[in-house]
């Protein structure tokens, strides 16, 4: 090989060291950029020249070149913020963005990022600072998430009232109470019953009304039997008979076995007319829990009648008044829930995450955005905490994964490599100068 070839070999070394320093400098420049993923310069030797002489054979290298700049998608640290819509991913996955203003356009119009610095724009869309809209799955009228991927938009409309149509009760009715032959009297309910429970129910306008359920143990040939009557205050209904403070809504029977387990529930399903334009004849079902008379019924977490003081362990009803959205809550699976002034929590949507078979095949589009390529494979999009996708943490941002100490070590090594290649060039120049001087 000619002596001059060593000059070109040294030049390739200078070139790769320069490129390597650019990678190091870029990592250091983005050390404080949220969600930034550092790069690593990878080098390889160039094609060698064959050396064949009378004394032997071999190969002489012709220098080095940059093989690739690999992005390292290791987890960055998580920092807590004061903004609810700041999100960070713990584990694998990327947020999906659409309609970004970046100059690079991906074929499907989607970009992927680990930076969850999101806000709601003027149209109610969850967006990043560059205007890209976060994509996810929106909830329908029933609260179930749609399977269609779309831009996440949170509507702040008030929710209409819901009339109560079911009450669930878990109570104990004292089995020590003697059965009574006294008939329940709506004009004197307290005196003709042995236990009662009061709760608030709602009509179709969302107005609350107190409802009291009166219980009275009645004689039976086997087991234990309690009759119940649900009544509302007469001031809240229409056509109240004279002399009555309460109006009967429905009545029924709860039957228990000798051990106090709920066996059967019977109801006449009567309705209530709350008046003032409310839905007429509003039927409110009473559910005392899973009774053992049903197929696979266990009687657990249901009303019982054992020898203990009558008490209400739990009761709930499914109606509510109209309400306005008060705040949002973001779950680990990316679900966005609205919390309303009436106490209702409603599922509004969910943020989607994308995963890839080869995330090293993603290319950077600037602004800490990535776009898919043939090498990365197509995006597999779904909910957080499903498949290999990680969890979403609200009020949190992911920090850069750049290790400054390591980058400074890389800088020193790159600098020394540049100096060494420079020295090989100057040394080769001296050798050429000696050859030229041979003629003197």
HELIX and SHEET records of a PDB file:
HELIX    1   1 UNK A    3  UNK A   29  1                                  27    
HELIX    2   2 UNK A  186  UNK A  188  5                                   3    
HELIX    3   3 UNK A  234  UNK A  236  5                                   3    
HELIX    4   4 UNK A  359  UNK A  361  5                                   3    
HELIX    5   5 UNK A  404  UNK A  437  1                                  34    
SHEET    1   A 2 UNK A  39  UNK A  45  0                                        
SHEET    2   A 2 UNK A  64  UNK A  71 -1                                        
SHEET    1   B 2 UNK A  49  UNK A  53  0                                        
SHEET    2   B 2 UNK A  56  UNK A  60 -1                                        
SHEET    1   C 2 UNK A  78  UNK A  80  0                                        
SHEET    2   C 2 UNK A 396  UNK A 398 -1                                        
SHEET    1   D 4 UNK A 126  UNK A 128  0                                        
SHEET    2   D 4 UNK A 116  UNK A 120 -1                                        
SHEET    3   D 4 UNK A  86  UNK A  90 -1                                        
SHEET    4   D 4 UNK A 391  UNK A 394 -1                                        
SHEET    1   E 6 UNK A 150  UNK A 151  0                                        
SHEET    2   E 6 UNK A 133  UNK A 138 -1                                        
SHEET    3   E 6 UNK A  94  UNK A  98 -1                                        
SHEET    4   E 6 UNK A 110  UNK A 113 -1                                        
SHEET    5   E 6 UNK A 369  UNK A 371 -1                                        
SHEET    6   E 6 UNK A 363  UNK A 366 -1                                        
SHEET    1   F 5 UNK A 150  UNK A 151  0                                        
SHEET    2   F 5 UNK A 133  UNK A 138 -1                                        
SHEET    3   F 5 UNK A 345  UNK A 355 -1                                        
SHEET    4   F 5 UNK A 335  UNK A 340 -1                                        
SHEET    5   F 5 UNK A 325  UNK A 330 -1                                        
SHEET    1   G 4 UNK A 150  UNK A 151  0                                        
SHEET    2   G 4 UNK A 133  UNK A 138 -1                                        
SHEET    3   G 4 UNK A 345  UNK A 355 -1                                        
SHEET    4   G 4 UNK A 380  UNK A 383 -1                                        
SHEET    1   H 3 UNK A 285  UNK A 287  0                                        
SHEET    2   H 3 UNK A 166  UNK A 172  1                                        
SHEET    3   H 3 UNK A 311  UNK A 317 -1                                        
SHEET    1   I 5 UNK A 195  UNK A 202  0                                        
SHEET    2   I 5 UNK A 208  UNK A 218 -1                                        
SHEET    3   I 5 UNK A 224  UNK A 233 -1                                        
SHEET    4   I 5 UNK A 246  UNK A 256 -1                                        
SHEET    5   I 5 UNK A 262  UNK A 267 -1                                        
SHEET    1   J 2 UNK A 271  UNK A 272  0                                        
SHEET    2   J 2 UNK A 282  UNK A 283 -1                                        
END                                                                             
